[in-house]
Amino acid sequence: MTIRQHTASLTHHLQALYPEPEAAAIAGLVLEHVLAVSPLQRRMQANEEVPSGVAQQLETIQERLLLHEPVQYVLGVAHFAGMELEVTPATLIPRPETEELIQLIVQEQQAHRTGLTLLDVGTGSGCIALALCQALKPQRTIAVDISAEALAVARRNAARYGCAVEFQQLDILQATPADIPPHSLQILVSNPPYVLENERPLMRRNVLEYEPATALFVPDNDPLLFYRRIAELGQELLQPGGALYFEINEQYAQELCQLLAALEYQAVAAHPDLFGKDRMVRATWSGRAL
């Protein structure tokens, strides 16, 4: 079979699980990965025969995908902010809205990038820390996560892209990152757990059955649990005028903004994603004495 035929066949099978455009996108991604070609090369070589060994590999991949396993875990990589990052079931798969968070931070901070110190809480694959490391060239980047397995992946990603990130394993609800002087951070960023437990029935199987629950879910009775703790951490670690950035559950944008204002943050604002949903919040630490 040719590349075109394999792409069409995989797309057809995946339509049992995904809408046609998404199924086609996944199929294209798979072919490009196993053949080590770009999207343009795949189209230009569409009539070339696929080697038998590759055809067997595609069959195995198809079997895993039809069990709802995310394509990023099947291939072991996810594309994010121009990088190809290793991902495993110990790490969340980076999302496009997180790239929008990166764009917001870079837009606001690139004029003040000299000597920046930043902290990424709940780093997972390291996607946020590494993207900001590449874009802003901070003097110091610290990234923390509760999962030792996730941090092992993040360290490999950092080594691949030559990013000098200091990784620490800790439970942010119970501990404070080590070796960060008070009021020394310019940037504190986090994409913490924000999916309510009662939203489980609404989630796709490829997320619910494969991605790490500790990085996804927050108790129904305290949806701002992580945001509150990280904002309080920012009071201790951010310098006056330092910026706090969150990816958020759109349901709680207004409530989170009110919380940050009550904690003496200034310039608190929710920012919409490309679909007009409030998925990011930023704020500036006032520097008022605690």
C-alpha positions as CSV (number, residue, x, y, z in Angstrom):
1,M,0.0,0.0,0.0
2,T,1.1,3.6,-0.6
3,I,1.4,6.4,1.9
4,R,-1.9,7.8,0.6
5,Q,-3.7,4.5,1.0
6,H,-2.3,3.9,4.5
7,T,-3.3,7.5,5.5
8,A,-6.8,6.9,4.1
9,S,-7.2,3.5,5.8
10,L,-6.1,4.8,9.2
11,T,-8.4,7.8,8.9
12,H,-11.3,5.5,8.1
13,H,-10.7,3.3,11.1
14,L,-10.3,6.3,13.5
15,Q,-13.6,7.8,12.4
16,A,-15.2,5.3,14.7
17,L,-13.8,7.4,17.6
18,Y,-13.1,10.9,16.2
19,P,-14.7,13.4,13.8
20,E,-13.3,13.1,10.3
21,P,-11.0,16.2,10.4
22,E,-9.5,15.0,13.7
23,A,-9.1,11.4,12.5
24,A,-7.4,12.7,9.4
25,A,-5.0,14.9,11.4
26,I,-4.1,11.9,13.7
27,A,-3.5,9.7,10.7
28,G,-1.3,12.2,9.1
29,L,0.7,12.7,12.3
30,V,1.2,9.0,12.6
31,L,2.5,8.6,9.0
32,E,4.8,11.5,9.3
33,H,6.2,10.2,12.6
34,V,6.9,6.6,11.4
35,L,8.3,7.7,8.1
36,A,10.2,10.6,9.6
37,V,8.8,13.0,7.0
38,S,7.3,16.5,7.2
39,P,3.6,17.1,6.2
40,L,4.8,18.5,2.9
41,Q,7.0,15.4,2.2
42,R,4.1,13.1,3.1
43,R,1.9,14.7,0.5
44,M,4.6,14.8,-2.1
45,Q,5.5,11.2,-1.6
46,A,1.9,10.1,-1.3
47,N,2.1,7.5,-4.1
48,E,5.2,5.8,-2.8
49,E,4.9,2.3,-1.3
50,V,5.3,1.9,2.5
51,P,7.9,-0.7,3.4
52,S,6.5,-3.9,5.0
53,G,8.2,-3.3,8.3
54,V,6.6,0.2,8.5
55,A,3.2,-1.3,7.5
56,Q,3.4,-3.7,10.5
57,Q,4.3,-0.8,12.8
58,L,1.3,1.1,11.5
59,E,-0.9,-1.8,12.3
60,T,0.3,-1.9,15.9
61,I,-0.2,1.8,16.2
62,Q,-3.7,1.5,14.8
63,E,-4.6,-1.2,17.4
64,R,-3.5,1.1,20.2
65,L,-5.3,4.1,18.9
66,L,-8.6,2.2,18.6
67,L,-8.3,1.5,22.3
68,H,-8.7,5.3,22.8
69,E,-5.0,5.7,23.7
70,P,-3.9,9.3,22.8
71,V,-1.7,9.5,19.7
72,Q,0.9,11.4,21.7
73,Y,1.4,8.5,24.1
74,V,1.4,6.0,21.3
75,L,4.2,7.9,19.5
76,G,5.8,9.1,22.7
77,V,6.0,12.7,21.6
78,A,3.9,15.9,21.5
79,H,4.5,19.0,19.5
80,F,4.5,22.2,21.6
81,A,5.7,25.8,20.9
82,G,8.0,24.6,18.1
83,M,9.4,21.7,20.1
84,E,9.0,18.0,19.9
85,L,8.7,16.9,23.6
86,E,8.7,13.4,25.1
87,V,5.4,12.6,26.8
88,T,4.3,9.5,28.7
89,P,1.2,8.6,30.8
90,A,3.0,10.3,33.7
91,T,2.7,13.7,32.0
92,L,-0.2,15.6,30.7
93,I,-0.3,16.1,26.9
94,P,0.4,19.8,26.2
95,R,-2.6,21.6,24.8
96,P,-2.9,24.5,22.3
97,E,-4.4,26.7,25.0
98,T,-1.2,26.3,27.0
99,E,0.7,27.6,23.9
100,E,-1.6,30.7,24.1
101,L,-0.6,31.1,27.7
102,I,3.1,31.1,26.6
103,Q,2.3,33.7,23.9
104,L,0.7,36.0,26.5
105,I,3.7,35.7,28.9
106,V,6.2,36.3,26.1
107,Q,4.3,39.3,24.8
108,E,4.2,40.9,28.2
109,Q,7.7,39.9,29.4
110,Q,10.0,40.0,26.4
111,A,10.8,43.7,26.9
112,H,11.9,42.9,30.5
113,R,13.7,39.7,30.0
114,T,17.2,40.6,31.3
115,G,18.0,38.6,34.4
116,L,14.5,37.0,34.8
117,T,13.8,34.4,37.4
118,L,10.7,32.3,36.9
119,L,9.0,29.4,38.6
120,D,6.7,26.9,36.9
121,V,4.4,25.0,39.3
122,G,3.2,21.6,38.1
123,T,5.6,21.3,35.2
124,G,4.7,17.9,33.9
125,S,6.6,17.3,30.6
126,G,8.3,20.7,31.2
127,C,6.5,22.3,28.3
128,I,5.9,25.7,29.9
129,A,9.3,26.0,31.6
130,L,11.1,25.0,28.4
131,A,9.1,27.2,26.1
132,L,9.7,30.2,28.3
133,C,13.4,29.3,28.7
134,Q,13.8,29.3,25.0
135,A,11.7,32.5,24.4
136,L,12.8,34.7,27.3
137,K,16.3,33.3,28.1
138,P,15.8,33.8,31.9
139,Q,18.7,33.9,34.3
140,R,17.1,31.2,36.4
141,T,14.2,28.8,35.7
142,I,12.8,26.6,38.5
143,A,10.1,23.9,37.7
144,V,8.4,21.7,40.3
145,D,6.1,18.7,40.2
146,I,4.7,16.2,42.6
147,S,5.5,13.3,40.2
148,A,9.0,11.8,40.1
149,E,8.1,10.1,36.8
150,A,7.0,13.4,35.2
151,L,10.2,15.1,36.4
152,A,12.3,12.4,34.7
153,V,10.5,13.1,31.4
154,A,10.9,16.9,31.9
155,R,14.6,16.5,32.6
156,R,15.1,14.5,29.4
157,N,13.2,17.2,27.5
158,A,15.3,20.0,29.0
159,A,18.5,18.1,28.1
160,R,17.4,17.7,24.5
161,Y,16.8,21.4,24.1
162,G,19.8,22.6,26.2
163,C,17.6,24.4,28.8
164,A,19.2,24.9,32.2
165,V,16.1,24.2,34.4
166,E,16.2,23.4,38.1
167,F,13.7,20.7,38.8
168,Q,12.3,19.9,42.2
169,Q,9.9,17.2,43.4
170,L,7.4,18.4,45.9
171,D,3.7,18.6,46.7
172,I,2.9,22.3,46.3
173,L,0.0,22.0,48.7
174,Q,2.3,20.9,51.5
175,A,5.7,22.5,50.7
176,T,7.5,25.5,49.3
177,P,10.1,25.2,46.6
178,A,13.6,25.3,48.0
179,D,16.4,27.9,47.5
180,I,14.2,30.7,46.2
181,P,14.8,33.9,48.2
182,P,11.7,35.8,49.2
183,H,10.5,38.4,46.6
184,S,13.0,37.3,44.0
185,L,10.7,36.0,41.3
186,Q,9.7,38.0,38.3
187,I,7.4,35.3,36.9
188,L,5.3,32.6,38.6
189,V,3.3,30.4,36.2
190,S,1.1,27.4,36.6
191,N,-1.3,25.1,34.7
192,P,-2.6,23.4,37.8
193,P,-5.3,20.7,38.2
194,Y,-8.6,22.4,37.4
195,V,-11.1,19.8,36.2
196,L,-13.9,19.2,38.7
197,E,-14.5,15.6,39.8
198,N,-18.1,16.0,38.6
199,E,-16.9,16.7,35.1
200,R,-15.5,13.2,34.7
201,P,-18.6,11.9,32.8
202,L,-18.1,14.7,30.2
203,M,-14.5,13.8,29.4
204,R,-13.3,11.7,26.5
205,R,-12.0,8.2,27.2
206,N,-8.6,9.1,25.7
207,V,-8.1,11.7,28.5
208,L,-9.9,9.9,31.4
209,E,-8.4,6.5,30.9
210,Y,-4.8,7.5,30.1
211,E,-3.8,11.0,31.4
212,P,-2.6,11.4,35.0
213,A,-5.6,12.1,37.3
214,T,-3.4,14.0,39.8
215,A,-2.6,16.5,37.1
216,L,-6.3,16.9,36.0
217,F,-8.7,16.8,38.9
218,V,-9.6,19.1,41.8
219,P,-12.2,18.5,44.5
220,D,-15.7,19.8,43.6
221,N,-16.0,21.6,46.9
222,D,-12.7,23.6,46.4
223,P,-12.2,24.3,42.7
224,L,-9.6,27.0,43.4
225,L,-7.6,24.9,45.8
226,F,-4.3,25.1,43.8
227,Y,-4.8,28.6,42.6
228,R,-5.2,29.9,46.1
229,R,-2.1,28.1,47.3
230,I,0.0,29.2,44.4
231,A,-1.2,32.8,44.7
232,E,-0.3,32.8,48.4
233,L,3.1,31.4,47.4
234,G,3.4,34.3,45.0
235,Q,2.9,36.7,47.9
236,E,6.1,35.3,49.4
237,L,8.2,34.8,46.3
238,L,7.3,37.4,43.7
239,Q,9.0,40.7,43.8
240,P,6.9,43.8,43.7
241,G,5.6,44.1,40.2
242,G,6.2,40.4,39.5
243,A,3.7,38.7,37.4
244,L,1.5,35.7,38.1
245,Y,0.0,33.6,35.2
246,F,-2.5,30.8,35.3
247,E,-4.3,28.5,32.9
248,I,-7.8,28.1,34.2
249,N,-11.1,26.4,34.1
250,E,-13.3,28.9,32.2
251,Q,-16.1,28.4,34.7
252,Y,-14.1,30.1,37.5
253,A,-12.5,33.1,35.8
254,Q,-14.5,35.7,37.6
255,E,-14.1,33.9,41.0
256,L,-10.4,33.5,40.6
257,C,-10.0,37.2,39.6
258,Q,-11.9,38.1,42.8
259,L,-9.6,35.9,44.8
260,L,-6.5,37.4,43.5
261,A,-7.8,40.9,44.1
262,A,-8.6,40.0,47.7
263,L,-5.0,38.7,48.0
264,E,-3.7,42.2,47.1
265,Y,-2.8,41.4,43.5
266,Q,-3.2,44.2,41.0
267,A,-3.9,44.4,37.2
268,V,-5.9,41.2,37.5
269,A,-7.3,40.2,34.2
270,A,-8.8,37.2,32.5
271,H,-7.7,36.6,28.9
272,P,-9.7,34.6,26.3
273,D,-8.3,31.9,24.1
274,L,-8.9,31.7,20.3
275,F,-12.4,30.4,20.9
276,G,-13.3,33.4,23.1
277,K,-13.3,31.4,26.4
278,D,-11.5,32.8,29.4
279,R,-8.7,30.3,29.8
280,M,-5.9,32.5,31.2
281,V,-5.6,34.8,34.1
282,R,-2.7,37.2,34.9
283,A,-2.0,39.4,37.8
284,T,0.8,41.6,39.3
285,W,1.9,41.3,42.8
286,S,1.4,44.6,44.6
287,G,4.3,44.1,47.0
288,R,2.2,45.0,50.0
289,A,3.5,43.8,53.3
290,L,1.8,40.6,54.5
